[in-house]
Each structure stands twice: as C-alpha cells, then as structure tokens.
C-alpha cells in the first residue's frame, strides 16, 4: 500500500514530539498486523496533530495530557509528559494542569497524574532531576 501524505505528516509529527529513540523502538520488528495497527493509530491520532488548525502542538500536548489522565491512561499520560519540552509545555503549565485534572476528573486522577509527573521529573538529568525534586518529596499530600 502506498503511503499517503497524511500518514507521512503524522509520522513526522509523532517523531518530532516523541523523539527518534521512542519511535524507532516502537517500530522495531513489527509483524504485519502490528505495522498496520501502528499506521492506523499514527494516521488517526498523530494526523490530528499534523493538521492545520488553531491549536498549536503545545495546546494539543496539554489537551492530550488532560484527556489521558481523565481516562486513567497513565502510560500514555507519562509518554506525553515526558515529551513536554518538544511541544513547548513548561513544568509550571503541567503543575497547573494537575489542579484542573483533580478538579474536573477527580482526586484519584489528579494524584495518579502527579505521581507520573514526579517520576518523569526524577528521571531527568540535571537540576530538574533527582536533586531538583528532592525538596518536593513524593509530590505532595496524598501521594
């Protein structure tokens, strides 16, 4: 099957947001069904990121994090929280987003998302990594 322009754009956007290492690892050694499924999800999910529109990659990133937290999809939430720098989302914006998640999706969703953000930040090298998060402990009360 010939690759469409939409799929090419979606793949490029996925790679720009998630990074080469992640995308290459996901694409390594797929069987025919897995490859077809990856193309479908990439075209659908990342195609919306690649389309023209009023939402920037930063806006889309914040929305995806809010929606994945609301749905309890912490693996996807963590993936997008880890990619925040590539979309221009700041730590302060994610911190504020956690309050929105807790208020509109419930405390359990907010607490789970906070735990994931804390873990993502702890993995970073440099001042925002383990030394930079030590003063915040485990992310706050209830965590």
C-alpha positions, 0 to 999 in steps of 0.5 A: 500500500502506498503511503499517503501524505497524511500518514507521512505528516503524522509520522513526522509529527509523532517523531518530532514530539516523541523523539527518534529513540521512542519511535524507532523502538516502537517500530522495531520488528513489527509483524504485519498486523502490528505495522498496520495497527501502528499506521492506523493509530499514527494516521488517526491520532498523530494526523490530528496533530499534523493538521492545520488548525488553531491549536498549536502542538503545545495546546494539543500536548496539554489537551492530550495530557488532560484527556489521558489522565481523565481516562486513567491512561497513565502510560500514555499520560507519562509518554506525553509528559515526558515529551513536554519540552518538544511541544513547548509545555513548561513544568509550571503549565503541567503543575497547573494542569494537575489542579484542573485534572483533580478538579474536573476528573477527580482526586484519584486522577489528579494524584495518579497524574502527579505521581507520573509527573514526579517520576518523569521529573526524577528521571531527568538529568540535571537540576530538574532531576533527582536533586531538583525534586528532592525538596518536593518529596513524593509530590505532595499530600496524598501521594 
